[in-house]
Amino acid sequence: MLEDILTTNVLVGSLLAILALIFVDMAVRIAVSVAKGVFDWERILDFLQTNVAPYVISWGAIEALMYSTRYVTFPDEVTTPFAGIAALIYALIVGRLVSSIMRNLRELGVPVDKRQPQ
């Protein structure tokens, strides 16, 4: 029972992290659009379709498969690769979103990724 609760909390926490990064990315993109004077409400729908849906669906599908292994017994040869794939997809999604946020912040003129000389 404790394992089910912890697994659910990790899934919810991971999903919330992805959604928070998507929200920040969207907010920064809106700020860039407003600063450039090219803001368009229709582009928000396009952003949601191209960034939110694929990320959440792809990661969620793999995680759902991993979660189903709690109720259906699969051999380790099946579950181990799925665990690795789920972690890889999560890392790629987070990396892509952080990269987009940094790129958009630079476009706004925010000094990011300034390394201090040693």
Z-matrix of the N, CA and C atoms (Angstrom, degrees):
N
C 1 1.443
C 2 1.521 1 111.09
N 3 1.331 2 116.87 1 -44.87
C 4 1.458 3 120.30 2 178.64
C 5 1.526 4 110.42 3 -61.54
N 6 1.320 5 116.54 4 -38.85
C 7 1.462 6 120.32 5 179.04
C 8 1.527 7 110.99 6 -63.10
N 9 1.322 8 117.92 7 -38.98
C 10 1.462 9 121.41 8 177.68
C 11 1.524 10 111.06 9 -64.55
N 12 1.317 11 116.72 10 -41.54
C 13 1.467 12 120.91 11 179.39
C 14 1.519 13 110.09 12 -65.06
N 15 1.330 14 117.72 13 -45.27
C 16 1.455 15 121.01 14 -179.94
C 17 1.521 16 111.30 15 -64.31
N 18 1.318 17 117.02 16 -41.54
C 19 1.463 18 120.66 17 178.72
C 20 1.514 19 110.80 18 -63.21
N 21 1.312 20 117.06 19 -43.61
C 22 1.456 21 120.89 20 178.60
C 23 1.516 22 110.75 21 -63.19
N 24 1.332 23 117.78 22 -42.04
C 25 1.456 24 120.81 23 178.70
C 26 1.522 25 111.62 24 -63.39
N 27 1.325 26 117.65 25 -38.45
C 28 1.461 27 120.93 26 177.82
C 29 1.518 28 110.12 27 -66.03
N 30 1.327 29 116.72 28 -42.99
C 31 1.466 30 119.92 29 178.71
C 32 1.526 31 111.31 30 -62.24
N 33 1.306 32 116.61 31 -46.35
C 34 1.470 33 120.87 32 -179.70
C 35 1.521 34 109.74 33 -65.04
N 36 1.323 35 117.77 34 -43.82
C 37 1.459 36 121.06 35 178.72
C 38 1.516 37 112.10 36 -61.91
N 39 1.320 38 117.08 37 -41.40
C 40 1.464 39 120.97 38 178.74
C 41 1.520 40 110.92 39 -65.88
N 42 1.317 41 116.62 40 -42.54
C 43 1.459 42 120.29 41 177.97
C 44 1.522 43 110.78 42 -63.76
N 45 1.328 44 117.07 43 -42.41
C 46 1.469 45 120.29 44 178.46
C 47 1.521 46 111.47 45 -63.55
N 48 1.337 47 117.29 46 -36.76
C 49 1.467 48 120.42 47 177.81
C 50 1.528 49 110.25 48 -63.99
N 51 1.326 50 117.07 49 -44.72
C 52 1.468 51 120.08 50 178.23
C 53 1.531 52 110.39 51 -62.47
N 54 1.323 53 116.96 52 -45.46
C 55 1.464 54 120.18 53 -179.38
C 56 1.530 55 111.87 54 -65.24
N 57 1.330 56 117.39 55 -37.06
C 58 1.467 57 120.47 56 177.81
C 59 1.527 58 110.37 57 -65.07
N 60 1.334 59 117.12 58 -43.22
C 61 1.463 60 119.97 59 177.99
C 62 1.526 61 111.29 60 -64.58
N 63 1.324 62 116.81 61 -37.77
C 64 1.467 63 120.29 62 177.09
C 65 1.518 64 109.96 63 -63.87
N 66 1.331 65 117.22 64 -42.65
C 67 1.460 66 121.24 65 179.40
C 68 1.528 67 110.92 66 -63.10
N 69 1.333 68 117.32 67 -44.97
C 70 1.468 69 120.72 68 178.87
C 71 1.531 70 110.09 69 -63.09
N 72 1.332 71 116.28 70 -43.29
C 73 1.461 72 120.10 71 178.41
C 74 1.524 73 110.72 72 -60.01
N 75 1.322 74 116.94 73 -43.93
C 76 1.455 75 120.98 74 179.71
C 77 1.530 76 110.76 75 -64.37
N 78 1.329 77 117.09 76 -42.63
C 79 1.466 78 120.66 77 -179.74
C 80 1.531 79 110.83 78 -63.38
N 81 1.321 80 117.26 79 -41.83
C 82 1.465 81 120.35 80 -179.90
C 83 1.532 82 109.92 81 -68.57
N 84 1.327 83 117.23 82 -39.69
C 85 1.470 84 119.69 83 177.08
C 86 1.519 85 111.48 84 -63.10
N 87 1.318 86 117.00 85 -39.15
C 88 1.466 87 120.08 86 176.78
C 89 1.518 88 109.87 87 -63.65
N 90 1.327 89 117.20 88 -41.95
C 91 1.467 90 120.31 89 178.51
C 92 1.526 91 111.06 90 -61.65
N 93 1.322 92 116.88 91 -41.49
C 94 1.470 93 120.44 92 177.59
C 95 1.523 94 110.12 93 -62.49
N 96 1.321 95 116.97 94 -44.41
C 97 1.466 96 120.88 95 -179.65
C 98 1.522 97 111.63 96 -63.44
N 99 1.328 98 116.49 97 -42.74
C 100 1.463 99 120.42 98 179.13
C 101 1.526 100 109.78 99 -65.35
N 102 1.338 101 117.28 100 -41.96
C 103 1.464 102 120.87 101 179.61
C 104 1.528 103 111.45 102 -62.25
N 105 1.324 104 116.66 103 -36.14
C 106 1.462 105 120.86 104 179.13
C 107 1.525 106 112.44 105 -83.13
N 108 1.347 107 116.83 106 -11.81
C 109 1.454 108 121.23 107 -179.15
C 110 1.519 109 113.66 108 76.39
N 111 1.326 110 117.05 109 25.25
C 112 1.463 111 120.81 110 -178.31
C 113 1.528 112 111.74 111 -122.07
N 114 1.324 113 117.25 112 25.96
C 115 1.464 114 120.41 113 -177.87
C 116 1.522 115 109.93 114 -65.76
N 117 1.337 116 115.30 115 135.47
C 118 1.459 117 121.86 116 179.69
C 119 1.526 118 108.05 117 -141.99
N 120 1.325 119 117.25 118 124.51
C 121 1.461 120 121.73 119 -178.09
C 122 1.527 121 112.25 120 -60.58
N 123 1.313 122 117.43 121 -32.72
C 124 1.465 123 120.68 122 -178.46
C 125 1.529 124 111.92 123 -65.55
N 126 1.327 125 117.04 124 -26.74
C 127 1.464 126 120.13 125 179.44
C 128 1.530 127 111.40 126 -70.35
N 129 1.330 128 117.39 127 -23.07
C 130 1.463 129 119.97 128 176.30
C 131 1.521 130 109.57 129 -65.73
N 132 1.334 131 116.60 130 -43.41
C 133 1.461 132 119.96 131 177.41
C 134 1.529 133 110.42 132 -62.15
N 135 1.323 134 116.51 133 -40.90
C 136 1.466 135 120.46 134 177.37
C 137 1.527 136 110.16 135 -62.63
N 138 1.320 137 117.12 136 -41.61
C 139 1.470 138 121.39 137 178.13
C 140 1.528 139 110.47 138 -61.26
N 141 1.319 140 116.81 139 -44.21
C 142 1.457 141 120.31 140 -179.51
C 143 1.528 142 111.42 141 -64.86
N 144 1.321 143 116.82 142 -36.94
C 145 1.456 144 120.27 143 179.87
C 146 1.523 145 112.41 144 -73.59
N 147 1.318 146 117.47 145 -34.83
C 148 1.468 147 119.69 146 -175.53
C 149 1.517 148 113.33 147 -93.34
N 150 1.316 149 118.90 148 -22.44
C 151 1.460 150 120.56 149 -177.58
C 152 1.520 151 113.60 150 -112.49
N 153 1.293 152 117.59 151 -45.23
C 154 1.462 153 120.12 152 -175.24
C 155 1.519 154 111.43 153 -75.99
N 156 1.305 155 117.27 154 -55.75
C 157 1.463 156 120.73 155 -174.19
C 158 1.530 157 112.98 156 -59.26
N 159 1.332 158 119.72 157 -50.93
C 160 1.471 159 117.88 158 -178.51
C 161 1.524 160 113.17 159 -62.77
N 162 1.325 161 117.26 160 -39.31
C 163 1.456 162 119.87 161 -179.24
C 164 1.515 163 111.43 162 -64.22
N 165 1.311 164 115.63 163 -52.11
C 166 1.464 165 120.07 164 -175.65
C 167 1.533 166 110.73 165 -67.34
N 168 1.319 167 116.90 166 -39.57
C 169 1.470 168 119.40 167 -178.30
C 170 1.530 169 110.99 168 -69.36
N 171 1.331 170 117.84 169 -45.81
C 172 1.473 171 119.32 170 -177.68
C 173 1.525 172 111.25 171 -65.00
N 174 1.312 173 116.85 172 -47.95
C 175 1.464 174 119.32 173 179.65
C 176 1.526 175 110.29 174 -66.81
N 177 1.328 176 116.83 175 -41.83
C 178 1.457 177 120.33 176 -178.80
C 179 1.517 178 112.98 177 -63.90
N 180 1.318 179 117.19 178 -36.49
C 181 1.470 180 119.98 179 179.41
C 182 1.523 181 111.11 180 -65.26
N 183 1.309 182 116.90 181 -44.87
C 184 1.470 183 120.13 182 179.14
C 185 1.525 184 110.17 183 -65.94
N 186 1.316 185 117.18 184 -42.56
C 187 1.465 186 119.97 185 179.30
C 188 1.526 187 111.11 186 -65.51
N 189 1.318 188 117.27 187 -35.41
C 190 1.466 189 119.80 188 177.40
C 191 1.530 190 110.51 189 -64.14
N 192 1.328 191 116.19 190 -39.50
C 193 1.462 192 119.39 191 175.55
C 194 1.527 193 110.81 192 -62.78
N 195 1.319 194 116.18 193 -42.11
C 196 1.467 195 119.90 194 178.89
C 197 1.530 196 110.40 195 -64.77
N 198 1.313 197 116.55 196 -40.62
C 199 1.457 198 120.50 197 -179.40
C 200 1.525 199 110.90 198 -67.03
N 201 1.335 200 117.00 199 -32.85
C 202 1.466 201 120.16 200 -179.53
C 203 1.527 202 111.96 201 -67.40
N 204 1.317 203 117.40 202 -20.16
C 205 1.469 204 119.58 203 179.05
C 206 1.524 205 111.34 204 -67.72
N 207 1.299 206 117.82 205 -11.02
C 208 1.464 207 120.49 206 176.04
C 209 1.530 208 111.05 207 -74.60
N 210 1.317 209 115.87 208 -24.26
C 211 1.459 210 120.39 209 -174.76
C 212 1.527 211 112.96 210 -109.69
N 213 1.301 212 116.62 211 -21.26
C 214 1.459 213 122.15 212 177.83
C 215 1.523 214 106.96 213 -124.15
N 216 1.292 215 116.70 214 128.64
C 217 1.457 216 120.37 215 -177.05
C 218 1.530 217 110.05 216 -82.20
N 219 1.324 218 114.51 217 121.57
C 220 1.454 219 121.79 218 175.49
C 221 1.518 220 108.19 219 -117.15
N 222 1.309 221 118.05 220 153.01
C 223 1.463 222 119.33 221 175.72
C 224 1.531 223 110.64 222 -68.67
N 225 1.322 224 115.82 223 156.48
C 226 1.461 225 120.86 224 -179.97
C 227 1.523 226 112.17 225 -58.96
N 228 1.319 227 117.47 226 -27.68
C 229 1.461 228 121.01 227 178.67
C 230 1.524 229 111.90 228 -63.28
N 231 1.320 230 116.42 229 -21.67
C 232 1.461 231 121.09 230 178.82
C 233 1.523 232 110.44 231 -94.12
N 234 1.324 233 117.63 232 -46.20
C 235 1.461 234 120.37 233 -173.64
C 236 1.522 235 113.53 234 -73.56
N 237 1.327 236 117.95 235 -35.48
C 238 1.462 237 120.28 236 -177.36
C 239 1.523 238 112.35 237 -62.48
N 240 1.334 239 119.84 238 -47.94
C 241 1.464 240 118.37 239 177.18
C 242 1.531 241 113.30 240 -61.85
N 243 1.338 242 116.69 241 -37.11
C 244 1.461 243 118.71 242 178.41
C 245 1.527 244 111.60 243 -64.03
N 246 1.317 245 117.48 244 -37.81
C 247 1.462 246 120.26 245 177.61
C 248 1.523 247 110.32 246 -63.22
N 249 1.324 248 116.43 247 -42.43
C 250 1.461 249 120.06 248 177.88
C 251 1.516 250 112.35 249 -65.59
N 252 1.328 251 116.19 250 -41.77
C 253 1.464 252 120.66 251 179.28
C 254 1.526 253 110.55 252 -64.81
N 255 1.330 254 116.89 253 -41.32
C 256 1.470 255 120.51 254 179.16
C 257 1.522 256 110.61 255 -62.24
N 258 1.324 257 117.65 256 -43.21
C 259 1.461 258 120.99 257 178.67
C 260 1.523 259 111.12 258 -65.59
N 261 1.322 260 116.81 259 -40.10
C 262 1.461 261 121.13 260 178.98
C 263 1.526 262 111.16 261 -64.87
N 264 1.321 263 117.14 262 -45.08
C 265 1.463 264 120.63 263 178.75
C 266 1.525 265 110.27 264 -61.73
N 267 1.319 266 117.07 265 -42.86
C 268 1.464 267 120.81 266 178.88
C 269 1.526 268 110.55 267 -61.21
N 270 1.334 269 116.72 268 -45.64
C 271 1.469 270 120.48 269 179.72
C 272 1.526 271 111.05 270 -63.24
N 273 1.318 272 117.69 271 -41.13
C 274 1.464 273 120.72 272 178.95
C 275 1.524 274 111.61 273 -64.96
N 276 1.318 275 116.89 274 -41.22
C 277 1.468 276 120.27 275 178.89
C 278 1.521 277 110.63 276 -63.89
N 279 1.325 278 116.99 277 -48.57
C 280 1.466 279 120.55 278 -179.72
C 281 1.531 280 110.06 279 -62.71
N 282 1.317 281 117.46 280 -43.81
C 283 1.459 282 120.59 281 179.00
C 284 1.510 283 112.41 282 -61.45
N 285 1.313 284 116.83 283 -42.88
C 286 1.465 285 120.86 284 179.80
C 287 1.521 286 111.19 285 -64.28
N 288 1.337 287 116.56 286 -41.68
C 289 1.458 288 120.05 287 -179.64
C 290 1.532 289 111.62 288 -68.50
N 291 1.318 290 117.60 289 -42.76
C 292 1.468 291 120.49 290 178.45
C 293 1.529 292 110.01 291 -63.59
N 294 1.324 293 116.84 292 -41.12
C 295 1.461 294 120.97 293 177.34
C 296 1.524 295 111.41 294 -60.83
N 297 1.324 296 116.70 295 -43.39
C 298 1.460 297 120.71 296 178.76
C 299 1.527 298 111.56 297 -64.59
N 300 1.316 299 116.23 298 -41.31
C 301 1.465 300 120.04 299 178.58
C 302 1.523 301 110.26 300 -62.64
N 303 1.327 302 116.96 301 -45.66
C 304 1.474 303 120.64 302 -179.86
C 305 1.531 304 110.90 303 -62.55
N 306 1.320 305 117.03 304 -43.49
C 307 1.468 306 121.59 305 179.61
C 308 1.526 307 110.40 306 -61.30
N 309 1.326 308 116.77 307 -43.68
C 310 1.465 309 120.24 308 -179.53
C 311 1.518 310 111.90 309 -69.92
N 312 1.333 311 117.62 310 -35.22
C 313 1.462 312 119.65 311 176.18
C 314 1.523 313 110.70 312 -65.14
N 315 1.330 314 117.65 313 -40.58
C 316 1.465 315 121.00 314 175.87
C 317 1.526 316 110.48 315 -60.64
N 318 1.326 317 115.66 316 -39.75
C 319 1.465 318 120.02 317 179.63
C 320 1.529 319 111.33 318 -64.72
N 321 1.330 320 116.43 319 -29.99
C 322 1.468 321 120.80 320 176.14
C 323 1.530 322 112.12 321 -77.46
N 324 1.324 323 116.18 322 -12.15
C 325 1.459 324 119.83 323 -178.63
C 326 1.517 325 113.70 324 95.25
N 327 1.309 326 117.16 325 9.68
C 328 1.463 327 121.06 326 177.81
C 329 1.526 328 107.98 327 -78.18
N 330 1.330 329 117.39 328 126.59
C 331 1.469 330 119.13 329 -179.48
C 332 1.531 331 111.07 330 -74.50
N 333 1.303 332 116.16 331 101.70
C 334 1.459 333 121.31 332 177.09
C 335 1.517 334 108.92 333 -118.30
N 336 1.308 335 115.14 334 154.78
C 337 1.471 336 122.45 335 178.07
C 338 1.524 337 111.94 336 62.36
N 339 1.315 338 115.53 337 36.07
C 340 1.463 339 119.52 338 174.29
C 341 1.531 340 106.47 339 -89.84
N 342 1.296 341 115.35 340 115.80
C 343 1.464 342 119.82 341 179.12
C 344 1.517 343 109.51 342 -88.22
N 345 1.311 344 114.17 343 137.06
C 346 1.465 345 120.29 344 178.53
C 347 1.529 346 109.47 345 -80.20
N 348 1.343 347 118.22 346 134.02
C 349 1.468 348 119.23 347 176.91
C 350 1.520 349 109.98 348 -65.08
N 351 1.319 350 115.22 349 143.88
C 352 1.476 351 118.91 350 -177.72
C 353 1.493 352 110.63 351 -96.45
